[in-house]
Each structure stands twice: as C-alpha cells, then as structure tokens.
Amino acid sequence: MLYIKSFTFNPFQENTYLLYDENGNGTLIDPGCFDLAERKELLDFVTDKKIRVTQLLNTHCHIDHVLGNAWAKKTFGVELLIHKEEAAVLKAVEVYAPNYGFVGYESSEADGFLTEGEEIRVGDETLKIIFVPGHAPGHVVFYHEATHQCIAGDTLFRGSIGRTDLPGGDHELLLSKIKSELFTLPEETVIYPGHGPETTIAFEKTHNPFVGKNARP
C-alpha cells in the first residue's frame, strides 16, 4: 500500500507530497516549505507517523517546489534527485529568490539524476518516472501503477495545465506530452498536481479546456 500525504505551502500555494509505505519508508517530493511553521508541520507529521524519509525528489525545479530542498536534505539526511535538464533551473533559483521575497533562501544541488522510463522505490512500492516537459525542460512525474496514482507536478491540473511562459517552457510540447504520456494512463488514475485539488485522467479527458475532447484546436 502506498500512502500519500499532501501539504500546501508558501505564498504560491504549492502542493508538497510525502509518500510512504506500510513500513514507514518515505519519499518527499517537491518540498515547498519555507518558513518555520511550514517546516514544523511537515516534521511533526513525519515524527507522529514514525516515517523514515529516505529520499528527496523534485518533479521540476521552479522556486515554489524547491524552497525546502536544503532544509530537507539536512533534516532527513537524504540525497536530492532531479532530471538532469533541471539542474540549471535549480541553480537559477538562488539568483531570483529575493525578488519574490524569499530572503534567506538556501540553495541546494542535486546528488543524482532521474531517468525517464526507469523506476524508483518507496520502500516496497515502485514508482515509474515519466518525462513530461513543456512547463519546465526536465519535468518528470511519478506514477504508482499498483494504485493508479500520479504525482504530476505542474503538468496537468483540474481544468487546466501548467503555464508555459517561463524560461524553458514550450506550450505545444506540453500539450503533446500530456496526451501521449498522461492521457495513456488508465482513466481512473488520480492526478496529484503541484497546485490545487486532485483530479483524474477521465475527468481531464472530458473537461479540460486545453487538452480535453472539446479543446480548441
């Protein structure tokens, strides 16, 4: 069984996810926690549930998804894994973080790279790495086939898609990858996005105004 706990952090209202198995082995994805209260909330949950956080992953490296990277690496003693195309995106955050009001942002570096098509483990559970660029050049999502659950970052939202007007964005590529990589997942697949509420592949195929059946060409 894979359990998924979501937290909503920072002024961007970013969704941070903690995945863990029945034995308490945990993986932290996109830690957006920046202030002390947010970090305490996450740490209190980990402590209460007796979860051993053993790895840290980023779906992509925009500022709102990486604010807690350095803290998480130190607190849990884990390595950070990202797609290699996100290394420059992550490095750039330290330059522009003060412009967004995140004074005191502590930068982090990747300790290894995620490769599309490969799998990673959350204790006894397996996640497939799927490459869905367009919002960011090295954006990946994590799919748990056994329960049809997907940590989708900023690719697909309920009734929307990730913005593509940031450096490295590509609107047509994102549309194409959502259709070829996400819409080929089972329709009952639950999408856990980087912002906002959960959705399903079935709902987005029908209702999404950008990639659904009634989307404008």
N, C-alpha and C positions, 0 to 999 in steps of 0.2 A: 504494500500500500504506500502511495506517495501522498503526503500531506502538503498543502500549500497555504502559507500564511502571508497575507498581504498587509503592507503598511503604506500610508500615504504621507509623504514627507516633502519638506521645503516649499517655498512660495510657488513653485511650478506644479505643485500637487502631483508629484511623481509617485508611481507605484513601485515600491521595493518588495521583493519576494524572497521568502525563506522557504525552501523546500526541504523536507526531511522524511525519513522512512520510519518504520515501526521500531527500529532500534535506536532512534535518536541521532542518526547520522545526517548532517545538514549541509546544504549548499545555499549561499547567499548570492542573490542576483540583483544587480543594479542598486547598490545601497545609496539612496539619495539623502540619508540622514546627515544634517549639518550641525544643528545646534544640540546643546546638551540634553534637552528634553527628548528630542527625537532619538538620540543615541541610547538614552536610558530606556525608552520604550522598547526598542529592539532588544537590547541586552537583557532587560527584565523578562521578556518572553523566552529568550534562549535559556536563561537560567531557570525559570519556572518549569519549562518543559524538559530540562536536562538535555538539551540538544548540543551535540558536538559539531560545531561548524568546521568543516574540513576543506572547503574550497570557496573561492570568490570568483564570480563570473560577471562580465558586462555584456549585455546584448549589443550595445554600442556605447560610445564614449562622449556624448554630449554632456554638458555640465550638470544638468539636473539628475543624471543617472550615475554620476561618479563622485559626488560630494563626500560620500562616506568611505571611499575606497581606502585611503591611507589609514583612517581610523580602524576599519575592519581588518586590514592586514595586520596591524599591531595588536588589536584586541584579541583576535582569534588565532593569530599565528599562522595565517593561510597565505597561499600564493594567489595572485590575480591572473586570470586567463581572459584574453580578448582575441578577436580576429586581428591578424597582422595589419589589415588595412585600416584599423582604428588606432594604431599607435600614434600617428601624427595628430589625430583628432584629440586623443587623450592629452598629448603634450601641450596642445594649444590652450587647454582649459586654464592653466596657470597664468596665461597672459591676459585673458579677458575676464576671469572670475571677479576681480574687483569692480569691473564695470557693471556687474549685475548685483553688486552689494555684498558679495561673499568675501569680505575681508578676512584674511587668516586662512583661506583655503590652502590645504596641504596637498601638494601634488603626489602622484603615485605613478609607478611604472609597471608594465606587465612583466610577469615572471615566465610566461609561456603563451602560446598561441592556440586558438581553437581552429579546427579544420572542418569545413563543411563536409557532411556525409559521414563523419566519424561519430562516435558515441562517447558520452561521459557518464560516470556513475554517481549516484546519490545513494551511498550505502549499497543496498541490494537492488536499487532501482536504476533503470537505464534511460538516459535522455539522448535523443538524436539531435545533432547540430544541423540546422537548416540555414542556408545562406540566402538572405532576403535583403539585398542592398537597395538603395534608392532614397531612403531617408538619410542614411549615412553610408559611406562607401564600404564599410566592413560589417554591416549589421547582420547579426545572426539571431535565430530564435531557437528555443529549446522545446522539443516535443516528446512527451511521455506517451508512447504508443499504447501501453497497457491500459491506461485510463482515458486516453484521448484528451489530454490537457496540453496546452501550449503556452509557454511564456513568450509573448510576441513582441515585447519592447514597443517601439514606436512605428510599427509597420501597419497594423490593422487595428482600428478602434471600433467601438459600437457606432455605426453610422458614419464612419469617417476613415481616413488614412493618415499616415504620418506626413508632416509638412516636408516639402522638397526644395524650399528656397534658401536653405542653409548651405554653406560650402560643402561640396561633395554630394549634394542632393541631385536626384535625377527622377523627375516625375514619371516619365514613360517607363523607365526601368522598374520603379516601384510598382506601378500598375501591373506590369508584366510578371514580376516575381510573385506578387500576391496571388495572381491567377494560376501560375504554374507551380508554386511551392506550397501555398497555404490552402487554396481552394481545391487542391487534390487530396487534402486530408479528409478523413471521414466527416460527414456533415454534423455529427454530434460532438465534434471536437470543441472544447471550451477554450476560448481565447482570453488569456490574461494580459491585458495591454499595459503599456507604460504609463497611461493616464486614463482615468475614467473607469466605468464599470466593465464587468466581464461581458462577453458576447459569445456567439457560436458561429461556426462556419456556415451553417444552414441559414441563420438569420442574415448574415452579411451577403451571402449569395443572392438573397432575395431583395434585401432592403438597402444595401449600401449604395449611395448615390454615385460613387466613384468607380466601383468595380462590380456592383450587383447587376442583376439581369436587366434592370431598367436604366443603367448608367448611360449618360450621354456619350456618344462615340467621340 
